[in-house]
Amino acid sequence: MERGIWSPPVELRFGLGGNRTVTSAFEALICLEDIWPKRTDAEYTRAKIACKAALAGRLTPGEAREAFVSAADQCKLVLR
């Protein structure tokens, strides 16, 4: 079950894969598991754990968003 819509959403650019708007921990987890370019760093792992915890109600949507943005920043995916 999805818990909480992010405001504002996170806008990402995946190069030739195009842009993507991520609005929740559920959508972030899909990105992390299916199309993330770098899956070996600590920020990726932290974001994945935070999104799962938010979906389970153990973290807030804001905490999951913060971890996801940090991982996206590290990969230079966030649109400014």
C-alpha positions, -999 to 999 in steps of 0.1 A, spaced: 0 0 0 13 34 -10 18 58 19 20 95 11 24 116 -20 56 137 -21 53 174 -24 70 186 -45 76 155 -67 111 147 -77 119 153 -114 146 130 -128 164 128 -161 176 93 -172 196 104 -203 182 86 -233 156 70 -210 139 104 -208 125 123 -178 105 108 -150 84 124 -123 85 105 -90 57 113 -66 60 87 -38 81 60 -21 64 34 -42 73 51 -75 108 57 -62 113 21 -53 103 11 -89 129 35 -103 156 22 -79 149 -14 -87 142 -12 -125 161 17 -141 187 31 -116 221 35 -133 243 29 -102 233 3 -77 264 -2 -57 268 29 -36 256 36 0 231 63 -11 213 38 -34 211 13 -6 199 39 19 172 52 -5 159 17 -12 157 9 26 141 42 33 114 38 6 106 3 18 104 16 54 81 44 43 58 19 26 57 -2 58 49 29 78 82 30 97 95 62 81 76 93 69 72 100 32 95 130 37 123 109 51 120 85 21 120 115 -3 151 129 13 170 96 9 158 92 -27 169 128 -36 203 122 -21 208 91 -42 195 108 -73 219 138 -67 248 114 -64 240 100 -98 233 135 -112 197 126 -121 178 154 -104 165 181 -127 170 216 -114 
